[in-house]
Amino acid sequence: MAKNNFKEKFQGIPIEKHDTAAWANISKVKPVTNVSIPNEQETRNAKDWVDANQK
């Protein structure tokens, strides 16, 4: 059986692009858990996106 090398070659290529995600513009970080809190504009953008894409 031939070994499939495709997965090994392309394993390091990221699938998603996180530059435009809500956590891209972090305003603060929770001290104990290190959870990032996005700034207010990114929170509004995320809410608008959810509202526009509801079924």
Secondary structure, DSSP 8 states (H G I E B T S, - for coil): -----HHHHSTTS-SS--TTSGGGSEEEE-TTT--EEE-HHHHHHHHHHHHHT--
